[in-house]
Amino acid sequence: MSSNFLALAQPGVQKLSPYVPGKPVDELARELDINPASIIKLASNENPLGASPKALAAIHRELAELTRYPDGNGFDLKAKLSERCGVQANQVTLGNGSNDILELVARAYLAPGLNAVFSEHAFAIYPIVTQAVGATAHVAPAKDWGHDLPAMLAAIDSNTRVVFIANPNNPTGTWFGPSALADFLAKVPENVLVVLDEAYIEYAAGTDLPNGLDYLAQYPNLLVSRTFSKAYGLASLRVGYALSSPTVADVLNRVRQPFNVNSLALAAACAALDDVEYVAESRRLNEVGMQQLEQGLREIGLSWIPSKANFLAIDLGREGASVYQGLLGEGVIVRPIGGYGMPNHLRVSIGLPSENLRFLDALAKVLARG
Ligand SMILES: *Cc1c(COP(=O)(O)O)cnc(C)c1O
């Protein structure tokens, strides 16, 4: 008899369900046997503008060196990020997407017998990285779909090593303000690493959203993670980063793969950081699109969870799976979020005005079928 290599996997891994990504355009095109160009994807919170032309130009310049290993220390990108963020270069850790950062944290600080605290309806990667290393999840109940920071504090015990919080959160779009964060950080035990995931910060900075960087100097147990996948429009290249104390950065650096960020990603990220007009335009487009979607949903008679990110979780008032399927039939890909404990909601990313309109029309059509 051959060995059972599922049963031989470490216990946390055996019980793991793989992350379910947004449906790729080409996959739906094959299934429906239609032209991919006729499909719109509003399922993965990608930037509808496409990558910045400056990032594309940087990639082209970098192609000549493709035979070489990338700079494993990411010197240029770290230098730019440290200047932009007002920290030392030794406080920056680069990741193959910010998901890589989250995984490095779990591998460095979690293990069987230890636990991570995160919220109900939080980003799906937190439970995956926690379970993958055999640690336990302490899931704090949400409040009005968002993070209830006092409940998260209450979920911390002597075996807690990490708290994952997303502000704004995905898939809810919910957020908390500066005083809630300050209060939370003041009360978290100093041996618990707080991972503040700011994947959408560029869409909301300057409003009543705190900037995690403001708290780094005071709290050596704080790590702020950010990404080039959303407002910077480089999701496919996989590049994100963490800002933390030099000690935490040093620890993460010990477990990361030596060349976790490739040379095209490094070059594109440097160029994208410099293209401030592109990010400003992305944000403006998002604000306009958010208003367009909210107005359209109001007309259809649906409600949604208020969001400061580049997506909305729409309340269908009933199970969303059939509406999701109906939208696919119309060539519109959104995200069902039943796996996040939100079976009555669909998450839609804000697209170009024409895409938002197409989504609203398709949604009204599918709902009219009953
Ligand atoms: C999209 C997203 C990320 C970014 O993932 P990458 O690996 O950087 O592409 C991180 N956290 C949250 C909450 C997200 O929604």
The ligand as an SDF file (V2000), in Angstrom:
LIG
                    3D

 15 15  0  0  0  0  0  0  0  0999 V2000
   -4.9180   42.7910   -1.9610 C   0  0  0  0  0  0  0  0  0  0  0  0
   -4.5360   42.7630   -0.5280 C   0  0  0  0  0  0  0  0  0  0  0  0
   -3.2140   42.5960   -0.1620 C   0  0  0  0  0  0  0  0  0  0  0  0
   -2.1410   42.6310   -1.1920 C   0  0  0  0  0  0  0  0  0  0  0  0
   -1.7260   41.4340   -1.6080 O   0  0  0  0  0  0  0  0  0  0  0  0
   -0.4210   41.3750   -2.5330 P   0  0  0  0  0  0  0  0  0  0  0  0
    0.1830   40.0890   -2.1250 O   0  0  0  0  0  0  0  0  0  0  0  0
    0.4310   42.5460   -2.1770 O   0  0  0  0  0  0  0  0  0  0  0  0
   -0.8910   41.4160   -3.9330 O   0  0  0  0  0  0  0  0  0  0  0  0
   -2.8820   42.5710    1.1790 C   0  0  0  0  0  0  0  0  0  0  0  0
   -3.8230   42.7180    2.1180 N   0  0  0  0  0  0  0  0  0  0  0  0
   -5.0990   42.9200    1.8090 C   0  0  0  0  0  0  0  0  0  0  0  0
   -6.0860   43.1630    2.8810 C   0  0  0  0  0  0  0  0  0  0  0  0
   -5.4950   42.9230    0.4770 C   0  0  0  0  0  0  0  0  0  0  0  0
   -6.7820   43.0920    0.1530 O   0  0  0  0  0  0  0  0  0  0  0  0
  1  2  1  0
  2  3  1  0
  2 14  2  0
  3  4  1  0
  3 10  2  0
  4  5  1  0
  5  6  1  0
  6  7  2  0
  6  8  1  0
  6  9  1  0
 10 11  1  0
 11 12  2  0
 12 13  1  0
 12 14  1  0
 14 15  1  0
M  END
$$$$
